[in-house]
Amino acid sequence: MNKYNIIFISPHLDDVVYSCSQLLRNKKNDSNNILVITLFTQYDDTHLSDNIFLNGKVRKKENEYALKSIGVDFMYLDYPELMIRDKLKDYSLIKQIIEPIRTLCYLKGDNYLPDIISQDLQAIVNQNSTQELYFPAAIGFHPDHILTFRACYKIINVKKIIYQDFPYCTNIIYKNLRLAFINYKNYFSIDINLKQKKEDIKKYSSQFDIIFEDNDLNKILERFQEKYYIL
C-alpha cells in the first residue's frame, strides 16, 4: 500500500475537486503522495432513481475520472449520504434551513457519526504517518459537511487545514457567518488556472446544470481563489 503524506477529505463525490483541484495539482507536481477520501458514498440506486445526487454509479464514475486526471488516489468510506440517512425525497429549501440547524444544535440522531468517522480517519492517518490533512470548513452549512468538519477536527498528530467549500464559499454571507466561528491560526490562498478549473468542475457533468443553473461559471471563477485555513 502507498504511504500518503497528504490526505484530503471530501464529504461527497465532488467537494474536494470543486474546492481544491488547483492545490491538488500543485501538491502533486511537488511529488507528494496524495489520497482523497470521500465519506458519504453509500447510495441506494433503486431509491429515487430520478435524483442524480443519489445515482452512485454515475457519480463515482465522474469522480474517478476527475481524480485520475489529476493523478491522485482515492478511497470511499461508504457512510450513508444525508438523503439516504433521513429518507428525504428531496432537499427542498425548507430542508436546507431545518436540517443544518438540527445538525448544528445536535438535535439529530446522526450526530454520533463524527466519532465513528474520526476513528476511521485517525487509523488511516496513523497508518500512513500523514503530515497534512485537508477537510471542509462547512461553509454553506450542509449537514454532511458539518459532520465531516466535526470528525476531522478531532484527529490528532497531523497538521489540519480546512478548505472553503465551493460553490458555497462564493456567497459572502455563508462564508463570513461560518468563518466567524472557526478559530484558525493563519491562512493562504492559491491562484487558479481558470481554464483547468472549469474543466475539472465540468467533469461532474451529471449535476453541473443543477448546481450552477443559469449562472455563468466564468463569472463565478473570475475572482475566485482557493483559500485554506490552518488550525
Order of alpha helices (4+ residues) and beta strands (2+ residues): beta-alpha-beta-alpha-beta-alpha-alpha-alpha-beta-alpha-beta-alpha-beta-alpha-alpha-alpha-beta
